[in-house]
Amino acid sequence: MSPFYTHKSTEWDTDVLFKKPWTIFRKAEFMLGVGPEWVHLRESGKVTNSISGELAEDFMFWPTGKHRFGWLLEPAYDFSFAGGH
């Protein structure tokens, strides 16, 4: 679940992703996730709820290779199934 705030709008995204991990090498992993998402948007006094689909790619880098602390990069793409998405 993640919120997004601007001056005139608030958006809450809640998703459930199913992910498959792959080890690239000892210090790096890749994970692909796909699943449904619910979007609650309040913009200019109007509230809308919609169902979306999400695709996410996780890139994890472990400096020591022990998988205790590391870096995460997660680009994601959302597609709303509501009219006028």
Secondary structure, DSSP 8 states (H G I E B T S, - for coil): -EEEE-SSEEEEEEE--EEEEEEEETTEEEEEEEEEEEEEEEETTEEEEEEEEEEEEEEEE-SSSSSSS-EEE--EEEEE-STT-
